[in-house]
Structures are given as structure tokens and as C-alpha cells.
Amino acid sequence: MARRAPLTSIRRMGDINLTPLMDLTFILLITFIITFPLMEQGIPLDLPDGRQRDAIQEDQPREISIDRDGQLFYEAQPMSPLELEDAIAELALREPNVRVYVRADKNVPYGAVVRVLQSLQDVNITRIALVTRADS
């Protein structure tokens, strides 16, 4: 059986097919968009609803969290109230203009949040934000 096309008419393809690469890129992008919000919140809290007046500025804030059982966390590390006060005092000495975000579960007694705010006030940390969940 004879060839239908001579060998001289077969051309080599000189460019790369980008379609599979673009498909992979979009799949990775969608994966990161879905998983990033899940990684952002390390301690599971049911935040109260509230209106956000301005967007939160990102300038390396510190975070104090109180879960529904009243357990205190400083930068996702569990601490007792005395350990938290010591950590806050040390933070105030190192970074006097630090911003602190206080996150508390909506079922936590008000007194627990006030004790944390009072500890911050005692060491002259005044840049405090109470984190809430945006209204939907």
C-alpha cells in the first residue's frame, strides 16, 4: 500500500499547545479561592453579626480569641488569663502602637470580653477592634 502524502509535505508543529496549561491554572485558582477562607480562621467561633464601617487595615495586627467555652487564645495559642496578661504586657513594651483584634464567640458572657479589653487598657493598648461577622 502506497503512502497518500509524501514525507516532504509533513510539517512539524513549532508551538506549544497552551490549553491544558490554562485548564490546570484555572483549576488551581479555583481551589485556592475556595480553600483560603477556610485556612484564615483557625479557631472555630460563631461571631456576632455587625456592620463594618471601614475595611480592616492589614498592619500586622495581633489577635485575641475567646471560644464558646471561655478559653482564651493569643495568636491561636491557648492561654490562661494570667499568661494572656503577661503576653499583652510584653507586647505593649515591644510594640506600643500595635493593633489588636478581639474575636469572641457570641455565646461568651460579656464579662469575659470586658476582662480582655480591661487587660489591654491597663497596658495602654488603645488600637483595639472587635471582630464581627459581616451582615448577609
Helices and strands as residue ranges (DSSP letters): G 7-9, H 19-40, E 49-50, E 62-66, E 72-74, E 77-79, H 81-94, E 99-104, H 110-122, E 127-130, E 133-134
